[in-house]
Amino acid sequence: MSNFAKDAKERPAARGVSLAAFMSLGFRPFFLGAAVFAIVAISLWVVSLRGGDLIAPGYGMASWHMHEMLYGYGPAVLSGFLLTAVPNWTGRKPLKGTGLALLFGLWLAGRIVMMAPVPTAVMVVVDVAFLPVIALVMLREIAAAGNWRNLMVLGPIGLFALANGVFHFEVLRDGVADYGVRLGLSALIFLVMLIGGRIIPAFTRNWLVNRGSDLRPVAFNRFDGVTLIVTVVALLLWVGMPVGPVTALALGAGAVLHVVRLSRWRGLAALPEPLLFVLHAAYAVIPVGMVALALGAGLDDWAAQVAGIHLLGIGAIGGMTMAVMIRASLGHTGSALKADMAMKAGLACLFAAAAIRAGAGFADDATMWIDLSAGLWVTGFAMFVLRIGPSLLKPRPGAGQG
């Protein structure tokens, strides 16, 4: 019997689909919504590249593609994670039911207005509203619990919201959004660094303790703070000045610091546990992407810049978010934190998609490689939807909801 079939057989039978269960914790609607949207958005983009016009976004397909991968997919995963994690951080009850449904509806409305030729003012207001609302929800929960140490997450969310506004302003003024893309990608990557720097060492430590190992990840200290500060400076330089030796040196320095930071988390010791090791692997793509951006900045090489953007977008953000979605979904639906063949295949597809798309810009004819990368991305998220999606729609076995 295959591993996938065996895993499916051993899982307890779940109860039927329940709207109450689906809206009982933020990870349920937002993770499923993000995964389905990841499939739809890339499929529509590739069809448009081959001459098909299935939708008519007001900004055109190129700007729509860049916007929706950053400001459509990204906020959905971020919201699902924070709405599930913050109750654990604060000890307060999670947002659920009507409130969660309205929040999810606002995100979904943003995706709809960005696809259709609606009045520009409506499109901008509906789309831009989501991230500030999420920030206000987080602020309310943190303030009510007096859990001030977690206020640091609001800074990157605020920057991310600002970047979305910059994107709209640029497209309306110039027809393209260079600063909005770079600023949005930088904000998302910094959130991956911030949140990843919190959960990866913690999960690794717990796993090593349970195995009886004497190895331990190094706790957050001054070195981590310096690494994050240098990275912020490097990314802001890249946002404002994507070409130049100063930007190249800063990005290169940041990449080296992240390699050292990652080495302190004992990732190789986690190799036997795929759902843990993949977090380290996704984080490792960050310095690789920064090196590509550094080469692009230093050599004024557009192909290297595009490679860096897609390594960070597909490999680091896509890989990390899918790994977190799988892990959180399994844990909160009562399943064992074990990756079956479908999960492993889905994650492998994303890393392969990142590598192929990064290399496509250096090929004489990138068409085939872009299509292959897109196909792997779609396959990876389809694996998530088919394997994890049903459990997000049903109550947790042995519990009411959650």
NORSUL-V217041 format. One record per residue. N is the residue number from 1. RES is the residue in one letter. SS is DSSP state (a for helix, b for strand, c for the rest). OMEGA is omega in whole degrees, 0 to 359 (none if undefined). Layout:
n=(N:N)
res=(RES:RES)
ss=(SS:SS)
omega=(OMEGA:OMEGA)
This chain:
n=(1:2:3:4:5:6:7:8:9:10:11:12:13:14:15:16:17:18:19:20:21:22:23:24:25:26:27:28:29:30:31:32:33:34:35:36:37:38:39:40:41:42:43:44:45:46:47:48:49:50:51:52:53:54:55:56:57:58:59:60:61:62:63:64:65:66:67:68:69:70:71:72:73:74:75:76:77:78:79:80:81:82:83:84:85:86:87:88:89:90:91:92:93:94:95:96:97:98:99:100:101:102:103:104:105:106:107:108:109:110:111:112:113:114:115:116:117:118:119:120:121:122:123:124:125:126:127:128:129:130:131:132:133:134:135:136:137:138:139:140:141:142:143:144:145:146:147:148:149:150:151:152:153:154:155:156:157:158:159:160:161:162:163:164:165:166:167:168:169:170:171:172:173:174:175:176:177:178:179:180:181:182:183:184:185:186:187:188:189:190:191:192:193:194:195:196:197:198:199:200:201:202:203:204:205:206:207:208:209:210:211:212:213:214:215:216:217:218:219:220:221:222:223:224:225:226:227:228:229:230:231:232:233:234:235:236:237:238:239:240:241:242:243:244:245:246:247:248:249:250:251:252:253:254:255:256:257:258:259:260:261:262:263:264:265:266:267:268:269:270:271:272:273:274:275:276:277:278:279:280:281:282:283:284:285:286:287:288:289:290:291:292:293:294:295:296:297:298:299:300:301:302:303:304:305:306:307:308:309:310:311:312:313:314:315:316:317:318:319:320:321:322:323:324:325:326:327:328:329:330:331:332:333:334:335:336:337:338:339:340:341:342:343:344:345:346:347:348:349:350:351:352:353:354:355:356:357:358:359:360:361:362:363:364:365:366:367:368:369:370:371:372:373:374:375:376:377:378:379:380:381:382:383:384:385:386:387:388:389:390:391:392:393:394:395:396:397:398:399:400:401:402)
res=(M:S:N:F:A:K:D:A:K:E:R:P:A:A:R:G:V:S:L:A:A:F:M:S:L:G:F:R:P:F:F:L:G:A:A:V:F:A:I:V:A:I:S:L:W:V:V:S:L:R:G:G:D:L:I:A:P:G:Y:G:M:A:S:W:H:M:H:E:M:L:Y:G:Y:G:P:A:V:L:S:G:F:L:L:T:A:V:P:N:W:T:G:R:K:P:L:K:G:T:G:L:A:L:L:F:G:L:W:L:A:G:R:I:V:M:M:A:P:V:P:T:A:V:M:V:V:V:D:V:A:F:L:P:V:I:A:L:V:M:L:R:E:I:A:A:A:G:N:W:R:N:L:M:V:L:G:P:I:G:L:F:A:L:A:N:G:V:F:H:F:E:V:L:R:D:G:V:A:D:Y:G:V:R:L:G:L:S:A:L:I:F:L:V:M:L:I:G:G:R:I:I:P:A:F:T:R:N:W:L:V:N:R:G:S:D:L:R:P:V:A:F:N:R:F:D:G:V:T:L:I:V:T:V:V:A:L:L:L:W:V:G:M:P:V:G:P:V:T:A:L:A:L:G:A:G:A:V:L:H:V:V:R:L:S:R:W:R:G:L:A:A:L:P:E:P:L:L:F:V:L:H:A:A:Y:A:V:I:P:V:G:M:V:A:L:A:L:G:A:G:L:D:D:W:A:A:Q:V:A:G:I:H:L:L:G:I:G:A:I:G:G:M:T:M:A:V:M:I:R:A:S:L:G:H:T:G:S:A:L:K:A:D:M:A:M:K:A:G:L:A:C:L:F:A:A:A:A:I:R:A:G:A:G:F:A:D:D:A:T:M:W:I:D:L:S:A:G:L:W:V:T:G:F:A:M:F:V:L:R:I:G:P:S:L:L:K:P:R:P:G:A:G:Q:G)
ss=(c:c:a:a:a:a:a:a:a:a:c:c:c:c:c:c:b:c:a:a:a:a:c:c:c:a:a:a:a:a:a:a:a:a:a:a:a:a:a:a:a:a:a:a:a:a:a:a:a:c:c:c:c:c:c:c:c:c:c:c:a:a:a:a:a:a:a:a:a:a:a:a:a:a:a:a:a:a:a:a:a:a:a:a:a:a:a:a:a:a:c:c:c:c:c:c:a:a:a:a:a:a:a:a:a:a:a:a:a:a:a:a:a:a:a:c:c:c:c:a:a:a:a:a:a:a:a:a:a:a:a:a:a:a:a:a:a:a:a:a:a:a:a:a:a:c:c:a:a:a:a:a:a:a:a:a:a:a:a:a:a:a:a:a:a:a:a:a:a:a:a:a:a:a:c:c:c:a:a:a:a:a:a:a:a:a:a:a:a:a:a:a:a:a:a:a:a:a:a:a:a:a:a:a:a:a:a:a:a:a:c:c:c:c:c:c:c:c:c:c:c:a:a:a:a:a:a:a:a:a:a:a:a:a:a:a:a:a:a:a:c:c:c:c:a:a:a:a:a:a:a:a:a:a:a:a:a:a:a:a:a:a:a:c:c:c:c:a:a:a:c:c:c:a:a:a:a:a:a:a:a:a:a:a:a:a:a:a:a:a:a:a:a:a:a:a:a:a:a:c:c:a:a:a:a:a:a:a:a:a:a:a:a:a:a:a:a:a:a:a:a:a:a:a:a:a:a:a:a:a:a:a:c:c:c:c:c:c:c:c:a:a:a:a:a:a:a:a:a:a:a:a:a:a:a:a:a:a:a:a:c:c:c:c:c:c:a:a:a:a:a:a:a:a:a:a:a:a:a:a:a:a:a:a:a:a:a:a:a:a:a:a:c:b:c:c:c:c:c:c:c:c)
omega=(181:179:181:180:180:179:181:181:185:179:180:180:182:177:186:179:182:177:179:178:181:181:182:177:188:183:186:181:187:177:178:178:180:183:179:180:177:178:184:186:181:177:179:180:181:177:180:178:181:173:179:179:182:176:182:180:183:182:185:188:183:179:178:180:181:181:188:176:178:191:174:180:185:180:179:179:179:181:178:179:185:180:177:184:186:174:176:179:189:184:179:179:181:172:181:176:185:180:178:180:178:179:178:178:178:177:181:178:177:180:182:183:178:180:191:178:179:176:185:181:179:181:183:184:183:182:185:186:192:185:174:178:177:179:179:177:179:180:179:182:181:181:181:180:184:184:193:183:180:176:183:181:182:180:178:177:177:178:178:178:177:180:178:176:177:179:181:181:181:182:180:181:190:183:177:184:181:181:180:178:183:180:179:178:180:179:180:179:179:176:176:178:184:182:177:178:177:187:185:177:181:179:181:178:181:181:180:178:181:178:180:180:176:180:178:171:177:180:179:179:185:180:179:178:178:179:181:180:179:180:177:179:181:181:178:174:180:178:184:186:187:179:177:184:180:177:180:180:180:178:178:178:178:179:180:180:179:174:178:179:181:181:181:185:175:183:181:178:181:183:180:182:188:183:175:182:183:175:176:182:179:178:181:179:181:179:177:178:179:176:178:177:178:177:178:180:183:183:186:184:183:180:178:176:180:178:180:179:182:173:179:184:184:186:184:182:180:181:181:182:178:179:179:180:179:184:181:181:178:183:185:175:174:179:178:179:180:181:173:185:180:180:180:180:179:179:179:179:181:180:176:178:180:182:182:180:178:181:185:182:180:181:177:177:186:189:183:184:176:178:180:178:179:179:178:176:181:179:180:181:174:176:179:182:183:184:185:186:182:181:178:182:187:176:176:179:178:180:180:181:173:none)
